[in-house]
């Protein structure tokens, strides 16, 4: 899948042709250029003085086209989604048109008469969109951050203000990026540039959409959810390209296979890994699911050397450093090798339907608010005793929770997702590097009384917290990296905005804890066996420690050394962390080292200082 890239106000550049060549080498397709703004992307359409470039997919483009034809607004010249989107924007206006579009996309629109540029990122942020404003006021934008770096306009400097976020969470959350001077739009945000004004605002909010869902009895709610899930899957399968799906044995994955098989006009093509490697073989649960849904199933055997050899491709695909996604990259690259062009994925299922363990932990922690009445000294003492009795990272997380001032979701959720804790930052980062916790501050604002998210059921608030952090910035982003690099179109049914809104609107009692993902299972009654809710489990835990100390040792050491030499990092503390990993004092340490290695290698690849 090619990228989208562009320049607004490029008349102020010197050496314009060189800038355009370097910027646009990251994209392919048509270009529009009127002396004020130029853009390039896989799908483009020009209408009079208006132009549009879009990347991604608009799932309901045929329905939108028919609605426009019924209004007699436009006589269509092509079969492209770009023409449909531009016609919708001209006919209905910006936000009314966006509200009618379903799918995962980023778009850039130029209105020649108004001299106005609009950039839009999809509701769930599946397709990223980065931008940089020069001191002269020109704007560079691209779906891939590396395209902005390739322009040689953006200084290649590490963003120290985002370094704490990167270390703590293995990624940087919007609006920041790891590069100084480059920003990113958040999910459901748009940016408008006109004259000398630049404005960013939210065009879609999940809580707002959920609060607008009609209140229904339980049976009616499940019927509605079933309807929108089937419709989302049906639209995502509406493609002439070869469609495939990876089966991994998780409940969200298996139910998605059942959904897709129900609406597919041909047997679904499914795939699974066969391997002797611990935690990788998924043949037995995959066979069971394939038999149930009647798919054409393929088992692909993978050996240790195949996994070892996948690391360079994973690192090359990475547009920004993210400490997740290697296993997903292996699955996606395998699908692409066998000819699959469109991949269905279950990402978001565990977050929408309370299937991740973080939901149970968050509910338990919320009941401990009474602990805040204990003196802080006493709580910190209990935490230290816990670490002494059960050394390890999990115990340290518990101690940090106990030492906090509050036990509400905004305070506990970020800690649950952190790779490094507050005292780790003090050791690993130089004194002049800000130790801000941006995710915590964002969740405090998101879940504050008076905000729309505050009016959601508690488990739905956990979902919103996941969307604003781990799900969106780590899991979806890493999967999107690989898909883009491999030329794979990724379709995520559970992140259809109608599914998200329906799930967020459901009360806690319908999600948890009577059985695994009861809202999802109840909505698909008759499509999936009830025993799946009891027998299916996520894939076994899988550790990369052996390879990091073996076949990948040289690469790991190189990544750590780059980070040790990076301004803002404490080399001695990194060496101590590396030694602890090698001595296996903490079984969770490999995740920390992987995150640091990935960051160091990314910084070297892109020449950041």
C-alpha positions in Angstrom: 0.0 0.0 0.0 1.6 3.3 -1.1 1.7 6.3 1.1 0.2 9.8 0.8 2.6 12.8 0.9 2.4 16.5 0.1 3.6 20.1 0.5 1.5 23.2 1.1 3.1 26.5 0.4 6.0 25.0 -1.4 6.7 28.2 -3.4 8.9 29.3 -0.4 11.2 26.3 -0.8 14.6 26.6 -2.4 15.6 23.7 -4.6 11.9 22.7 -5.0 12.4 19.9 -7.4 14.8 18.1 -5.1 12.4 18.4 -2.1 9.5 17.1 -4.1 11.5 14.1 -5.5 12.7 13.1 -2.0 9.4 13.6 -0.4 7.3 11.9 -3.0 9.6 8.8 -3.4 7.6 7.4 -0.4 4.3 7.6 -2.4 3.0 6.6 -5.8 0.1 7.6 -8.0 -1.2 10.9 -9.3 -0.1 14.4 -8.4 -1.9 17.6 -8.3 0.0 20.9 -8.3 -1.4 24.4 -8.5 1.6 26.5 -7.3 0.3 26.6 -3.7 -0.1 22.9 -2.8 1.0 19.6 -4.2 0.2 16.1 -3.0 0.8 12.6 -4.2 -0.9 9.3 -3.2 -2.4 6.1 -4.5 -5.8 7.5 -5.1 -6.4 11.0 -6.4 -9.2 13.0 -8.1 -9.3 16.6 -9.4 -12.5 18.5 -9.9 -12.3 22.1 -11.2 -10.2 23.9 -8.6 -10.7 21.2 -5.9 -8.5 18.1 -5.5 -8.3 15.1 -3.2 -5.8 12.4 -2.4 -6.8 9.5 -0.2 -5.0 6.5 1.3 -6.8 3.6 2.8 -10.2 2.3 2.1 -13.8 3.7 2.3 -15.8 0.6 2.9 -19.2 2.1 1.9 -18.1 4.0 -1.2 -20.7 2.3 -3.4 -23.5 3.3 -1.0 -22.2 6.9 -0.8 -22.0 7.1 -4.6 -25.6 5.9 -5.0 -26.8 8.5 -2.5 -25.0 11.3 -4.4 -26.4 10.0 -7.7 -29.9 10.0 -6.2 -29.4 13.7 -5.3 -28.2 14.4 -8.9 -25.2 16.3 -7.6 -22.5 14.8 -9.7 -22.0 12.7 -12.8 -19.3 10.2 -12.0 -16.4 9.8 -14.4 -14.4 7.0 -12.7 -14.9 4.1 -10.3 -12.5 5.4 -7.8 -13.2 6.0 -4.1 -11.4 9.3 -4.4 -14.0 10.7 -6.7 -16.8 9.6 -4.4 -15.2 11.2 -1.4 -14.5 14.5 -3.1 -18.1 14.6 -4.5 -19.4 13.9 -0.9 -17.3 16.7 0.5 -18.5 19.2 -2.1 -22.1 18.1 -1.8 -22.6 17.8 1.9 -19.8 19.8 3.5 -16.7 18.6 5.4 -18.0 17.1 8.7 -21.4 15.9 7.4 -19.6 14.1 4.6 -17.0 12.6 6.9 -19.8 11.3 9.2 -21.1 9.2 6.3 -17.8 7.6 5.4 -16.9 4.2 6.8 -13.4 2.8 6.8 -9.8 3.4 7.6 -8.3 6.3 5.6 -6.3 9.5 5.5 -7.1 12.2 3.1 -5.8 15.6 1.9 -8.1 18.0 0.2 -7.2 21.2 -1.5 -9.9 23.8 -2.2 -8.5 26.1 -4.8 -11.0 29.0 -4.6 -10.7 29.2 -0.8 -7.0 28.4 -0.8 -7.7 25.9 1.9 -6.0 22.6 2.8 -7.7 20.0 4.9 -6.0 16.9 6.3 -8.1 14.1 7.9 -7.3 11.0 9.9 -9.9 8.2 10.2 -11.9 7.7 13.4 -9.8 4.9 14.8 -6.4 6.2 13.6 -5.6 3.1 11.6 -3.9 5.2 8.9 -1.5 7.7 10.4 -1.0 11.3 9.2 2.1 13.3 10.2 2.9 17.0 9.5 5.7 19.5 9.9 5.5 23.3 9.6 8.6 25.1 8.5 9.7 28.5 10.0 8.5 30.1 6.8 5.0 28.7 7.3 5.0 25.9 4.7 3.5 22.6 5.7 4.8 19.1 4.8 2.5 16.2 5.4 2.7 12.4 4.9 1.2 9.2 6.1 4.7 7.9 6.7 7.0 9.8 9.0 10.0 8.7 7.0 8.7 10.6 4.0 9.1 13.9 6.0 12.6 12.9 7.0 13.4 12.1 3.4 12.6 15.7 2.4 15.7 16.9 4.2 13.6 19.9 5.4 13.0 18.4 8.8 16.0 18.4 11.1 16.9 14.9 12.2 16.7 15.5 15.9 15.3 13.2 18.6 12.3 14.8 20.4 13.4 14.9 24.0 9.9 16.0 25.1 8.6 12.6 23.8 11.5 10.4 25.0 9.9 9.6 28.4 6.7 8.5 26.5 8.8 6.3 24.1 10.7 4.6 26.9 7.7 4.1 29.2 5.3 2.7 26.6 7.5 1.7 23.7 5.8 4.2 21.4 4.9 7.9 21.3 1.3 9.0 21.5 -0.4 11.7 19.4 0.1 14.6 18.9 3.8 14.1 19.6 6.3 12.0 17.6 9.8 10.8 18.3 11.2 13.4 15.9 11.4 17.0 17.0 9.2 19.2 14.9 7.0 16.5 13.5 3.5 16.2 14.8 0.8 13.6 14.1 -3.0 13.9 14.0 -4.8 11.9 16.6 -7.6 9.4 15.7 -10.7 11.3 14.5 -8.8 14.6 14.1 -8.5 17.0 11.2 -6.2 19.9 10.4 -7.2 22.9 8.3 -4.7 25.4 6.9 -6.0 28.7 5.3 -4.0 31.9 4.8 -1.7 31.9 7.9 -4.0 30.0 10.2 -3.5 26.4 11.2 -6.2 24.7 13.3 -6.5 21.1 14.6 -9.8 19.8 16.0 -11.7 16.5 16.6 -14.3 15.5 14.1 -15.2 12.2 15.7 -15.3 11.2 19.4 -16.1 7.6 20.4 -17.8 8.5 23.6 -20.0 11.0 21.8 -21.0 8.4 19.3 -21.7 5.8 22.0 -23.9 8.2 24.0 -25.9 8.7 20.9 -26.8 5.0 20.6 -30.4 4.3 21.4 -30.9 2.5 24.7 -32.3 -0.9 24.0 -33.2 -4.1 26.0 -30.4 -6.6 26.1 -31.7 -8.8 23.3 -32.2 -5.9 21.0 -28.8 -4.5 21.8 -27.2 -7.8 20.9 -29.2 -8.1 17.7 -28.1 -4.6 16.7 -24.4 -5.4 17.4 -24.7 -8.6 15.4 -26.2 -6.6 12.5 -23.4 -4.0 12.4 -20.7 -6.6 12.8 -22.0 -8.6 9.9 -22.4 -5.5 7.8 -18.9 -4.3 8.6 -17.5 -7.7 7.6 -19.5 -7.8 4.4 -18.3 -4.4 3.3 -14.7 -5.2 4.1 -14.9 -8.4 2.0 -16.2 -6.4 -1.0 -13.0 -6.4 -2.9 -11.7 -8.0 -6.1 -8.4 -8.7 -4.4 -7.4 -12.0 -2.8 -8.6 -12.1 0.8 -7.2 -14.1 3.6 -7.3 -14.4 7.4 -4.8 -15.7 9.9 -6.3 -18.1 12.6 -4.5 -18.0 16.0 -7.0 -19.6 18.4 -8.0 -16.5 20.3 -11.7 -16.0 20.9 -11.8 -12.6 19.0 -10.0 -14.2 16.1 -12.3 -17.2 15.9 -15.5 -15.2 16.1 -14.3 -12.9 13.3 -13.7 -16.0 11.2 -17.3 -17.0 11.8 -18.5 -13.5 10.9 -16.5 -13.4 7.7 -17.6 -16.9 6.6 -21.3 -16.0 7.2 -21.2 -13.0 4.7 -18.5 -14.3 2.3 -19.8 -15.4 -1.2 -17.0 -17.9 -1.5 -15.2 -20.1 1.1 -13.0 -18.0 3.2 -9.2 -18.6 2.9 -7.6 -19.1 6.3 -4.1 -19.8 7.4 -2.3 -20.9 10.5 1.3 -21.5 11.7 2.6 -25.0 12.2 5.8 -25.0 14.3 7.7 -26.8 17.0 8.7 -23.5 18.5 7.1 -22.9 22.0 4.1 -20.6 21.8 3.9 -20.5 18.0 2.0 -23.6 16.9 -1.7 -22.9 16.4 -2.7 -25.8 14.3 -5.2 -27.5 16.6 -7.5 -24.6 17.4 -7.2 -23.3 13.9 -8.3 -26.6 12.4 -11.4 -26.6 14.7 -12.3 -23.1 13.7 -11.7 -23.8 10.0 -13.9 -26.9 10.2 -16.7 -24.9 11.8 -16.7 -22.0 9.4 -16.0 -24.2 6.3 -13.0 -22.3 5.2 -10.3 -23.4 2.8 -7.5 -23.8 5.3 -3.8 -23.8 4.8 -1.1 -24.7 7.4 2.3 -23.0 6.9 5.2 -24.6 8.7 7.7 -22.2 10.1 11.1 -23.1 11.6 13.4 -21.2 14.0 15.5 -19.9 11.2 12.4 -18.4 9.5 11.6 -16.4 12.6 15.2 -15.4 13.0 15.4 -14.2 9.4 12.3 -12.1 9.8 13.9 -9.5 12.0 15.5 -7.3 9.2 12.2 -7.0 7.4 10.4 -6.1 10.6 12.9 -3.4 11.4 12.8 -2.0 7.8 9.0 -1.9 7.8 8.9 0.2 11.0 8.0 3.8 10.2 8.3 4.9 13.8 9.7 2.9 16.7 7.1 0.7 18.3 7.9 -2.1 20.8 5.2 -4.4 19.5 4.2 -6.3 16.4 7.0 -8.8 15.5 4.7 -11.8 15.6 2.0 -9.9 13.7 4.7 -9.0 11.1 5.6 -12.6 10.6 1.9 -13.5 10.1 1.3 -10.7 7.7 4.5 -11.4 5.6 3.5 -15.0 5.4 0.1 -14.1 4.1 1.6 -11.8 1.5 4.0 -14.5 0.3 1.1 -16.8 -0.5 -0.6 -14.1 -2.6 -3.1 -12.6 -0.1 -3.7 -8.9 -0.8 -6.4 -8.1 1.8 -6.1 -9.5 5.3 -8.9 -9.6 7.9 -7.7 -9.0 11.4 -9.2 -9.2 14.9 -7.4 -6.3 16.3 -9.6 -4.4 18.7 -11.9 -7.3 19.5 -10.4 -7.8 23.0 -10.5 -4.1 23.7 -14.1 -3.6 22.6 -15.5 -6.7 24.4 -13.5 -6.7 27.6 -11.5 -9.8 26.6 -8.1 -8.5 27.7 -7.0 -9.2 31.3 -6.6 -5.4 31.8 -10.4 -5.1 32.1 -10.5 -7.5 35.1 -7.5 -5.9 36.7 -8.9 -2.4 36.2 -12.2 -3.4 37.8 -10.4 -4.9 40.8 -8.3 -1.8 41.3 -11.3 0.5 41.1 -12.7 -1.3 44.2 -9.5 -0.4 46.1 -10.2 3.3 46.3 -10.5 2.9 50.0 -6.7 2.3 50.1 -6.2 6.0 49.4 -7.3 6.7 53.0 -4.2 4.9 54.2 -1.2 7.0 54.9 1.1 7.2 51.9 4.1 6.1 54.0 2.3 2.9 55.0 1.2 2.1 51.4 4.8 2.6 50.1 6.1 0.4 52.9 3.7 -2.4 51.9 4.8 -2.0 48.3 8.5 -2.3 49.2 7.8 -5.5 51.3 5.9 -6.9 48.3 8.9 -6.3 46.0 11.2 -7.9 48.6 9.0 -11.0 48.9 8.3 -11.4 45.1 11.1 -9.7 43.2 10.3 -8.8 39.6 8.7 -6.2 37.4 5.1 -7.1 38.2 5.7 -6.6 41.9 7.3 -3.3 41.2 4.2 -2.2 39.3 2.1 -3.2 42.3 4.3 -1.1 44.5 4.0 1.9 42.2 0.2 1.6 42.2 0.2 1.3 46.0 2.4 4.4 46.3 0.1 6.5 44.2 -2.4 9.1 45.4 -5.4 7.7 43.6 -6.8 4.4 42.3 -9.1 5.6 39.6 -8.7 4.5 36.0 -6.7 7.5 34.8 -4.0 6.7 37.3 -3.9 2.9 37.2 -4.3 2.2 33.5 -1.1 3.9 32.3 0.9 2.0 34.9 -0.6 -1.3 33.8 0.7 -0.7 30.2 4.1 0.7 31.0 7.3 -1.1 30.0 9.3 1.0 32.4 8.3 2.7 35.6 8.9 6.1 37.1 12.1 5.2 39.0 13.4 3.5 35.8 13.0 6.8 33.9 15.0 8.6 36.6 17.8 6.1 36.0 17.6 5.8 32.2 17.1 9.4 31.2 19.5 12.3 31.6 18.6 15.0 34.1 17.7 17.5 31.4 15.1 15.2 29.7 11.5 16.0 30.8 10.0 13.1 32.7 6.4 13.9 31.7 3.7 11.2 31.6 1.7 12.3 28.6 -0.6 9.3 28.6 -1.6 9.9 32.2 -2.3 13.6 31.6 -4.4 12.7 28.5 -6.5 10.2 30.4 -7.1 12.6 33.3 -8.5 15.0 30.8 -10.4 12.3 28.8 -12.1 10.7 31.9 -12.7 13.9 33.9 -16.2 14.7 35.3 -18.1 16.6 32.7 -16.3 14.9 29.7 -18.4 12.6 27.6 -16.2 9.6 28.4 -17.0 10.0 32.0 -20.6 9.2 31.2 -19.8 5.8 29.8 -20.0 2.5 31.8 -16.7 1.7 33.6 -15.6 -1.1 31.3 -16.3 1.2 28.3 -14.0 3.8 30.0 -11.3 1.1 30.0 -11.9 0.6 26.3 -11.5 4.3 25.7 -8.3 4.3 27.7 -7.0 1.4 25.5 -8.0 3.2 22.3 -6.1 6.3 23.4 -3.0 4.4 24.3 -2.0 0.7 23.9 -4.5 -0.3 21.2 -4.1 2.7 18.9 -0.5 3.7 19.3 1.1 0.3 19.7 -1.0 -2.6 18.4 -2.7 -1.0 15.4 0.3 1.2 14.6 2.7 -1.8 14.4 0.3 -3.8 12.3 -0.1 -0.9 10.0 3.6 -0.6 9.6 3.9 -4.1 8.3 0.9 -4.0 6.1 2.1 -0.8 4.4 5.6 -2.2 3.8 4.2 -5.5 2.5 1.6 -4.0 0.3 -1.2 -5.7 2.3 -4.6 -4.1 2.8 -5.5 -4.6 6.5 -9.3 -4.7 7.3 -10.2 -4.6 11.0 -13.9 -5.4 11.5 -14.0 -4.8 15.2 -12.7 -1.3 14.7 -15.7 -0.3 12.5 -17.0 2.8 14.2 -20.5 1.4 14.5 -19.2 -1.7 16.2 -17.2 0.5 18.6 -20.1 2.7 19.4 -22.4 -0.3 20.0 -19.9 -2.0 22.3 -19.2 1.2 24.3 -22.9 1.8 24.8 -23.4 -1.7 26.4 -23.6 -1.8 30.2 -20.9 -3.6 32.2 -23.2 -6.4 33.3 -23.4 -7.6 29.6 -19.6 -7.7 29.2 -18.1 -9.2 32.3 -17.5 -11.4 34.2 -19.9 -14.3 33.8 -18.0 -15.8 30.9 -15.3 -14.8 28.4 -16.6 -11.9 26.2 -20.3 -12.6 26.8 -21.5 -9.5 24.8 -19.6 -10.7 21.7 -20.6 -14.4 22.2 -24.2 -13.5 22.9 -24.4 -11.3 19.8 -23.2 -14.1 17.6 -25.4 -16.9 19.1 -25.9 -19.5 16.5 -22.9 -18.5 14.5 -20.3 -19.6 17.0 -20.4 -22.7 19.4 -21.0 -21.8 23.0 -18.0 -23.9 24.0 -15.7 -21.5 22.3 -16.3 -19.2 25.2 -14.9 -21.8 27.5 -12.3 -23.7 25.4 -10.7 -20.9 23.4 -7.8 -19.0 24.9 -5.2 -16.5 23.5 -2.1 -18.0 22.0 0.6 -19.2 24.5 3.1 -16.6 25.8 6.0 -16.3 23.5 9.4 -15.1 24.5 12.1 -13.8 22.2 14.8 -13.8 24.9 16.6 -16.9 23.5 17.0 -15.3 20.1 18.0 -11.9 21.6 20.8 -13.7 23.4 21.6 -16.0 20.4 21.0 -15.3 16.7 20.0 -11.7 17.3 22.7 -11.0 19.9 24.8 -8.8 17.6 21.8 -6.8 16.5 20.6 -6.4 20.1 24.0 -5.2 21.2 24.2 -2.8 18.3 20.8 -1.3 19.1 21.7 -0.8 22.8 25.0 0.7 21.9 23.3 3.3 19.7 21.0 4.2 22.6 23.9 4.4 25.0 25.5 7.0 22.7 22.3 9.0 22.3 22.0 12.3 24.0 19.4 12.2 26.7 20.1 8.6 27.7 22.1 7.4 30.6 24.6 4.8 29.2 25.6 3.4 32.6 21.9 2.7 33.5 21.4 1.0 30.1 24.4 -1.2 30.7 23.0 -2.3 34.1 19.7 -3.1 32.4 21.4 -5.1 29.8 23.4 -7.1 32.4 20.2 -7.8 34.3 18.6 -9.2 31.1 21.6 -11.4 30.4 21.6 -12.8 33.9 17.8 -13.5 33.7 17.0 -11.9 37.0 13.5 -10.9 35.7 11.5 -13.0 33.2 9.9 -9.8 31.9 13.2 -8.1 31.1 13.3 -9.3 27.5 10.4 -7.0 26.7 12.3 -4.0 28.1 15.4 -4.9 26.1 13.4 -5.5 22.9 11.9 -2.0 23.2 15.3 -0.3 23.8 16.9 -2.3 21.0 14.1 -1.3 18.5 14.5 2.4 19.5 18.2 2.4 19.1 18.2 0.6 15.7 15.5 3.0 14.4 17.5 6.0 15.5 20.5 4.7 13.7 18.6 3.8 10.5 17.2 7.4 10.3 20.2 9.2 11.5 18.6 10.9 14.5 20.7 12.5 17.2 
